[in-house]
Amino acid sequence: MDAILESGLVRRPNGRVAIIGAGASGLTAAAAFVVGAPDLKEVALFEKSDKLLHLQQGSDRYLHPHLYDWPAVGSLDFDARLPILNWAAGTAGEVASQILTQFEEIKSNAKGLNVLTQREVASVDPQGDVGCRLSVVAAPSESAVVYDAVIIAVGYGYEREIVGENKSYWVPSPLIGALQPKSTLFISGNGDGGLVDFTMAAFNRMTHTHITQFITGYPDLESTRKALLDIEKAAWAATEDQFDVFEQYRSLPLPNGLLLNVLDLLRPNCEVWLHTREPKLFRRDTAVLNRFAAFLAIIADERTNRGLIRYRLGSEPTVSPETISIGQERVSPTHRFLRFGAESKKNMEPFKSLANAAPRPPSASSFRPATPKLNKSATQRFGSNSRIEDVRIVVITTLDREYELFLKHFEGSVARTIHVEDTAIDIVENDDIAEPIGLVRLGEAGSLAAGVAAARVLEVFDPGMVVNIGFAAGVDPQTQRLGDLIVADRITAVAIGEKVDSTAKTANVRSSLVVSIEANWHDWPLGETIGGAKRGVSFGTIVSVDKVLAKQEQVQALLSRDRRTVGIDMESYGIAAALFDRETQFLMVRGIADFADGAKADIATKESAMEGAVRLFGEALRRDLLPPRSGTLDKASARAHDYTVKLDRTEVLNGTANTYFQVSTNRALSEFEYRNSIIEKIASKFSLDRLRSLCIAMNVDFERLNGKTRGEKAASLLYHVEHDLGVSARDLDWVATRFRSSD
């Protein structure tokens, strides 16, 4: 719609647009024209049925906006993050309700939107350069209107072979309920619809939602997810007839116990068949998640010689009311689910001549399915109440070398750059990550430059996390090595003169993410230091100084102030100051490149330090530990003045933020320890299932908590109840204790 408006195909003002079909595409097109071009005279929406989104209304099928992105990082985000008609994961009926509610709101404020149900469009008749007319059955007055443009959004249509017991994919499935023992379930078709029905048949009374959540929430899947992405890349690099995805899955590394857990969930005493007339079981243009779920069911049955799941390839089935024949085999199914695809040609029949005259698009199977990203023009046109860029995480580096090494080890590429005054913010994309990140290089050291850049980032984005990655100085060569890592849970700003200043400002940055990293990093593949030792991570205070240190006496003076000091930098306090009074979390992770002793770090040492820092950041991403957006800012004003941010530079370090940082070190430390003790108590006393029950009792969505392990979930729960529910750490401690005592 953005391209149509940009190209001038529709007159502005007073143009007319017709849209045929009121499914998700048709509704979105209508809403886009109304929002993006409010001066149009008419936007007419024609729907053959008496309902909008009639296929999805009332359906219990599961829809997730990023299903096709899994297992990439960010694929578990429930929110589609669309500027209009946005929706979150749920059943098709729930999603339809979300979209229709927003559509009705847009309709109520639109003067030219005309919704016409029970209207069958028999043809579209071009009128030369003037436009197009529609031939609307039994509606001559509507057929007389000439439209500037006509959008055909009729979708794929109904499925083939929807007769008798073989119901549409969208109707409530009998597979959710109990079936008679020794039933035979036959599924034909290896598209996503067939794979979903097969997994629901194989798993015992589990919805697609439950199967998806079981797999995506399973612990220790990191190596499996990486292998799945590698297979996916190889599959799309080869021709489809030369690559067998199912056979490649046989070599996947699987977590201990996964197949046994799958076995426990399979449907007992029922025979399940999966058939495809294609030569290979899995197609590469289906969702990895659906394929992986089907694979787990098949392999769990196969490796235990259970013998209740069968699959057949390469033969056209012969279907009769009683039996289905595949080659020489004959099956008498109790339930059949024939997913042979939609009758798209029949659906497009009234518009066949137009379709034949149009350029032929490439086959859908030629492209790897993935969530499309809106370009900048569409985001700006339709997103008056959305963020300028959809970025959850922003990384800030200081030196050019830090920036270059981040891109190298993150394996990212710069898709575009936003300029906010003299600050450049790169939008970086990575093939293995479903969402972009923002990347800033300061170009100059110091907290002032870092604070100004962070403030500008917050004017353009609404990030859930700002990450500072780069080099730092270690403080103890006896316990730290070059290339080891430092993670801050507290940042202290100190002025350096001939002696260390006696005054300091301290910021608490011990977020739920820092707690999760501290509890779990030992098992992460962070690589080795230059000397070949396993890379270590120190957690504690980072001292943010205003001058480069080169004397050990100064380092010792800093240590004497706070024995928890683990490193020295020059930027982190400025970033923390810019985040004052925001819900955005701050992660500072740096690699040790020197020990503030005057010795300059060589290229190899800097490379090792930055590689380690990026590895730790990447592991936190892969484990979905990073938080969602803060959701606190409206950035429409930033767009209104072309990304120009008015900022009093003195506010960053000398304004109201100081009231936050003048906190007693001892008091802050005792609070850290108390909150950490609550997390450790919950993690040690509650199993994941019992923790889920606690969340239900507190009306908290367990599945939306960050992390996979008990410690990660407990840390995320504490952060959630404090920030979103207004419940104190002590209240959570009391509730958890009472809940456990009720067992």
N, C-alpha and C positions, 0 to 999 in steps of 0.2 A: 504494500500500500504506500509505503514511503517512496518507493521508486516511481510509482504511478503519479503521485502528487509532484515529485521532484521533476519529472519529465514533462509536465504540462499537459498530459493526456486528458485531464479533467479541467474544465473551465473554472477559474476562480475570479470573482464569486459566481454564484448562481448555477453551477454545474449540477448535473444529475448522474447518479451512479446506481446501478442495479446489481444486486448480489443474489445468486441462485443457490439456495441451500443454507439451512440454519443449523448446521453442525458446529463443531468448534471452530473450523476455519471460517465459515460464513459469519458467525457471530463476531469473531475477532476482526474480520475485514470491515464489517459494518461499524463496529466500535472505533476502529482505527480511522475511518473516514470522518466520523462524527467528531472525534477528539482532535485529529490532525488537520481537519479542514472544516471548521464550524461554519464557514460562510457558504457551504454548498446548499443549493436549494432543496435537494432531496437525496436521501440515501434509502433506497427501497430494498427490503429484504424479503425474498420469496421462499416459502417453505411448503413442500408438498404435504407434509404431515400436519396434524393439528397441534403439535408441540415442538418447541425448540429443543435441540439436543435430545431428541426422542429416543435414540438408541441407548444413551448413557443414563437417562433418568431411571432411578430405582435399581440400577445394576450394582452387584456386589463385586465386580471385577476390580482388581487393584491397579491404580494408575500412580506412577511416580515420575516427576518431571525429569529426573536424571537417570532413569533406569538403564538407558543405553550407554551411559558413561561408566558404569561400574566395570572394573574395580578401580578406576582412576580416583585420585584424591578429589574431594568435593562432591562425589557422586551420591553421598548420603544426605545432602542438603534437601530438606523436604520442600523447600520453596522454589517455585519456577522462576521467581524474580523477573516477572514481566511488567512493563510499564502500564499495560492495560489488560484487563481480564486476567489478573494474576491468580494462581491457584497453588495449593499445597497438596502433597501426597495424600491419598485416601482411596476409598472405593469410587468407582465411576459415578455412582449416584451422588456421593458427597462432593466430588469435583464438579459435577454438573450444577449442583446447588450453588457452589461458590461462584462459578462463572455467571450463572443466570442472575444471581443477586446483584453482581456488579453491572451486568448488562442492563438490568432494569433501572439501576441508578443512573447510568449514562443516558438511557432512553428518556427518563423523566426530565432530564435537563437539556434534551436535544430538540430543537424545533423542526428539523427536517427528516428525522428517522421514521420511516414508515414500515412496520412489520406486518407482512401479509401471509398468514398461514392458510393451509388447505388451498394452495395455489400450485397448479402443475404447469410448468413452463414446457411447452412442446418444442420450441425452437428459439434460436437467437438469429435475428435477421439483420445483417449489416446494411446500413443506409449510406454507402459511400464514405465520404469524408465527414459526414454530419454526425454519425454515431450509430447506434443500434436500437432496434425495436425488439421486444419480446412477444412471442405468441403465447399468451396465457389462456389456458383452456377455460372456456365459458366466462371470460372476462374481457370483452372487447374494449372497454375504456382503458384498462390497464395495458392492453396491447397497442394502444395508439401512442403511448409516450415514447419519445426518442431520448435515449440515455447517452451521455458522453462516453461512458465505459460500462462494460458488463463483466462481472467477476463470476466465473462458474466455479462454485465450491460445493459440488454435489458429493464429494468423497468417493470412496470405493464401492459403496452400496452394500447390499446384504450378501451374506456368504452363500456359496453354492451348496447344493444338496441339503438345504434346511427343510427337511420333510420328516414327518413321523416323529420318532424319538430323538432324532438328531436336531437339537435346538441351537439357536443362535448363541454365539460366544457371549453375548451381552446379557442373556437371561440368567437368573439364578441357577447355579450349577448343583446338580444332585450329588456331586462328589464331596461336598462339604459335610453331608450327613452320613449316617450309618448305612452300610450296604449289606445285603445278604451274604453270609459266608459262602465261599467258593464261587463268587461272582467273577465274570470275565469282563474286563474293561478294555475296549479296543479304541485306540486313538490313531488316526491316520493324518499325517501332515507334520512337517518339521519346521514350519514357520513359528513365530512366537506364540500364536494361539494354540497350535498343537503341542508345543513344549510346555506351556502353562497347564493345559489340560492333562498332559501326561504326568507332570509332577504332582498335581492335585490328586490324580488317580493313584500314583505310587505312594505318596505320603498319606497317612491315616487321618482323615477328617481335618486336614489343615488347609486353610485358605491360601491363596497366593500371597497375601499380605504376611501371614505367619511364616510361610516357607522363606520368603525374601528376608524377613527380619531374623530368622534363625541363621541363615547363611551370612548375611552382612554383619551380624553381631557376634559371630563365632570368634573366640579369642585365637591369637597367634596365627592369623591368616596372612601375615605380611609376605612371607616367601611365596605363598600360593598366589597371592594377588600379583606379585611381580612376574611370576612365571606365566600367569594368564595374559598379562599385558604383552609379554614377549611373544607368546604364541599368536596373539592378535596381530601384532606387527608383521610377523612372518606370514600369516594367512593372507593379509592384504598386499604383501609384497609379491606373493606368488599368484599364479592363476588358480581359480577355484578347483578346477578338475585335477590339479597336481598336489593339492594340500588337503589332508584329512584331519580336521580339527579334533574329532573324537579320539582318533588314535594318538594324537599329540597330547591330549588330556590324560592319557594313561600314565604318562611320565611325570605328572604334576606332583610336587612335594605337598603332602597333606599333613595338617597338624595331628599329633597323636590323639587317638580317640575319636576323631571326626567321623570316620566310617562306622564305628560302633554306635555312636549317637544317632547317625542317620538310620542305621539298621533298626534301632529301637522305635523310630518314628514311622517306619514303613507300614503300609496297610497289610494286616495279616489275612491269610486264608483267601486271598483274591489274586487272580492272574491278571497281569497288566501287560498289554501289547502296545508297542509303539511302531508304527509303520510309516515309511516314506517311499515313494516311487523313485526318488533320486538315488544315485549310486553311493552317496555318503550320508551318514546319519545327521550330521550337523551342518547347517549353512552358516557361512561367515557373516551374512547380513542380518542375523538374529542377535538378540541381546546376550552378552556374555553371561549375565546372571542367570538367565533362563537355561542356557546350555549347561552351565556348571551345576545347577540344581538337578537337571535331568541326568547328567553324568554321575553325580553322587548316588542317586537312587539306583542306577544301573550297576555301578561298580560295587556298591554295598551288597546288593543281591548276588552279583556274580562271584565275588571273592569269598562269600560264605556258603556258596553252593545252595542257596535258598531256592532258586529255580522258579520264582514266581514272576519275574520280569523278563520279557522277551522283546527283541527288536528285529525287524526285517527291513531289507533295503531293496530297491531296484525294480520292483514289480508293480504293475497297475492292479489295484484290487478289483475284484468282481463283487458287487454289492447286491444282495437280495434282502428281503424283509427278515429272513431268519439267519442267514449266514453271510460271512465275508470270506472270499477265497483269495489267497495270495500264492500264485504259482500252484503247487500241488497241495498246499496246506489249506485247511478249512477251519474257520473259527466261528463259533456260535456265541456272539457276545451278549452279555446281559445288558450292558450299556455301550453305546457307540458314540464316538465323537469324531466326525469327519470334518477336518479343517483343511478344505481344498482351496481356500482363498476366496476373495470377494468377486462378485460379478461386476467388475469394473467396466467391462466393455458394454454390458447391458445398461449400466447406469449412465454411460456417456453417449448412448445411442442417439438421443435427440440433438446432440451437438457434434455428431460424428464428422460432418463436413468441415466444421471449424477446426476440430482437432487434427484432421488429416492435412489441412492447409498450413497448420502451424509447424514451426521447426520441431523436429523430434528431440525430446530431451534424452539424456543418457538414461540407461536402465537404472532403477533404484538399487539393484544389486551391485552396481559399479562403485558405490560409495559406502564407506563404513558408516553405519548409523551412529549418530551422536547428537547431543543437544546443540542446536544452532545458536550462535551468538548474534545479538543485535549489533548492527554497525552504529557508528557514532551518530549518523544522520537520523536514523530511526529512533535511537534513544533520546535525542534532543527533541525530535518532533512530537513523540508520543509520551515522553516521560517527564511531564512538568512537575510531577510529585515524586519522582524517583531519583536515584542517585545519578550523577553524570556518568560514572562508570561503575560497573557492578564488581567491586573489589572488596573482598573480606579481609585481606591481609596485605599490609604494606611493609616492605623491607627498606631500611635506611642504612646506607653505607657511607663512609667518610671519604676515603681516598679512591682515586681512579683505579689503583691496583686492586683494592677490595671489591669494587664494582665489577671489574673484569673477571676476577676469580670467582665471584658469586655466579655470574652468568655461565662460566665454564663448568663449574661443579654442579650447579643446579640444572644444567643442560637445557637452559631456557633461551628463547629468542624474543627480541623486542618487537611486539606487534604494532605499537604506536606510542607516541609521546605526547603528554600534556604539559604545557608550559604555564606555570602560575608565577607571574612576575619573572624573577630570575631563577626559579626552581624548576628543574625538568623532572617530570615523573613518568618513567617508562612503564608501559603495561606489558608484562612479561608472560608469555605462554609456554607451556611444557606439554609435550604429547601425552605424558602419563598423568597429568593433573587436569581435572575437569574445569577448573576455574582459573582465571588469570590472577596475578598478583601485581601490586604496584612496587616499583623499585626506584629509589632515590639515591643519587650520589651527591654529597654535599659540596665536594671540591675544596673545602677548607675545614680545618679542625676547630673544635671548640663547642661548648654548650650553646652559645648564642646562635651560631649557624644551624646547629641541630634542632634547637627549639623552634626557630623560624620555619625551617623546612617541615617539621612535624605539624606545626599549626596550619601551614598551607595544605598539607596532605588532608587534614581534617576538614578543610573547607571544600575539598573536591570529593572526598570519599566519606563513607560512614563505616570505617573498618571495625571489625571485632578485635583485631590485634595489630599492633605496630611492633615490628621486630628490628632490633639493632644488631647487625652482624658485621664483624670485622676483626681487626687485630687488637690485642691488649697486652699490657705488661703483667707478668706474673709477679708474685711477691715472695715466693719461697722455693728456691731451686732444689731444696732437699725433698720436697713432697710434690712439686710440680715439674713437668718437663715441657720443653719447647714443643708445641703442637697439641698440648693438652687444651682442654676447654674450660671456660668460666661461664657460669650462669648466675646472674644477679638475683637475689631475693630482697636486696636493699641497696639503695644508691645514696651515697653521701657526697655532697659538693664541698670541696675544700680549696681555699685560695692558697697558692704556694708563693712564699717569699723567701727570704733568707732562712726562715723557719716556718714550719707548718702553722697555719692560722689556727687559733684556738676555737674559733667559731665554725660551725658547719650546719648544713641543712640536709635532712635525711628524708628519703622517699621510700615507702614500703611498696615493693613491686612483687611480693610473694603471692602470685595469682594461683588459681587452681591448676593452670598449666605447669607452672614451675614445680608445684608439689608433685604432679604426675610424672614429670620428667625425672625429678630427684628419686622417686620411688622405683622407676622402671628402666633407667638408662643403661644399667649394667648389662642387659641382654641385647642392646641395640648394636648393630654393626657399624661402629663409628670409625673403624680402621685403626691404623697404627701411626705412631709418631715417627720422625725421621730415624730415630734409633731402633725402631722395630718393636717398641713396647706397645701394649694395648693402650689406646688413648683413654685418658681419665677425664673426669668432669668434677670441678670444684664448685660448690654452691656457697654463697655468702655475700658479703658486702663488696660492692664495686665503689672505689673512690674515684670520683670524677673531678679531675684537676684542671687548672687553667693554664698550666705550663708543662712542657715536656720535662719529665724527671730523669736525671742522669746520676744521682748520688744515692748510695745505699743508706746514708743517714736519713735522708728524707723518707725513703721507703720504711725504715724502721720506726720513724716518728709516726707514720700513718698506722702501722701495725700496733703501736703502743696505744693509740686512740681506740682501736677496735680490733680485737684479736680474730674476729670473723672475716676480716678483709682478705679477699682472694685475688684481687686484680685491680688494675689502674687503667682508666681511660680518660677521654677529654670531652665526650659528647653525651653520655647517657643521661646526665642530670637534666640537660636542656630538653630532651625528648620527654622525660618524665614530667617536667614542669608544664610542657604544652598539653599533656594529657590530664592535667589537673581537673578534677570535678567531671571527668568523662567516664563512661562505662567501658571504654576501650581498654583492653588489657595491653601490657607492655612486657615483651620478652627481650632481654639483653643476653645474647650468647656471643662470645668472642673466643678466638683461638690465641694462645699465648705465643707471641713472636719474640719477646725479649723479657728481661727482668729489671728494666729501668736502671741499668748499670752503665749506660753510655755506649754499650756495644750495639752496633747496628745489625738488624736481622738481615740475613741473606735471602735471595729469591726463593730457595728451596724451603727455608723455614716459614716464610710468609705463605707459600703455597700450602704447606702442611697445615698451618694454623687455620687458614680459610677453608680448606677442604673439610676439616673436622667440624667447624662451625656450621657449614652448609649441610653436612651429613646429619648433624643433630636436628637442625631445622627440618630437613626432609623427612626424617623418621617421625617427628611430631606430626607432620602433614599426613604421612601415610597411615598413621594410627588414628587420624581424625580427632586429635586432641585439641586442635586450635578452635577457639570459640567462634560463635556466629557473630554477625554484625551487632553493633551496640544498639542500633535502631533508635537513636536519640536525636538525630539532626535532620533538618530539612535543607537540602542544598540547592533548592530552586534559585535562591538569590545569587549563588556563585555563577550559575549559568547566565543570569540576567546581565552581569557585568563582565562577561567573557573571561571567566575564571580569575578575575582580578581579586586578590584578597587584601583588604586593608588591615594592616597589623602594626600595632605599636610595639616596636622591637624591645623596648624596655620592659613590657609586660611579661615577657617570657621568663625573665629571671627575677625581676624586682617588683612584680605586681602582686595580685591577690594570691597567686600560687604559693607564695612564701608561707602563708598561714597554714597550708597543708603540710609543708615540709619541716616546720619547726616542731618536731615530735620528739619526745624523749626516746633515746635509743633503747634504754632498758625496758621501757613500757612497750615499745614496738616489738622488741625481741620476745617478751613474755607473751604477747598476743600471738605472735607467730607460732611459738611453741604450743600454746593452748589449742589453736586451730589445727595444727598438725597432729596433736594428740587425738583430737576428735576423729580426724580422717583415719588415723592408724587404728583407732578403736573400732570404728565401723568396718574397716577393711578386714580386720582380724576376726570379728565376731559374726559377721554376716556373710553367708554365701551369696552368689549372684541372684539366685532365686529368691532368697529371703530379702535381699536388698530391693529387688523388684517389688515385693509385697510391701515393704516400707514406703516405697515411692507411691504405690497405689493408695496406701492409707493417707499419704500427705497430698494426694492429688497432683503428683508430679509424673510427667511422662518419662519413664525409665529409658525408653529407646532413644530419647533425644539427649540424654546425658552424654558428654564426651567420653571417649576412651572405651576400653574393652575389659580391663582387669578390675578387680574389686577396688584397688587403691585409686585407679583413675576415675571410676564411677563415683566413689565416695568423695573425692576432691571436687568433681564436677557438681555433685549434689549440694555440697556445702556452698560452693560459689553461687549456684542457682537459687537456693533458698535465701541467701543473704541479699543478693542483688535484685532478684525478680519477685520474691515473695515477701521481702522485708522481715524475714525470720532471722534472729540472731544465731550465732554459732552455739551459744549456750542453750538456746531453745531447741536447736536440732539435737544437741547432746542429750537433753532431757527426753525428747520424743523418742529418740532411738533407744535409749535405756528402757523407757517404759514399754516400748513396742517389743523389745527382746524379752523383757520379764513376763510378757503375756504368753510366751510360747509354752 
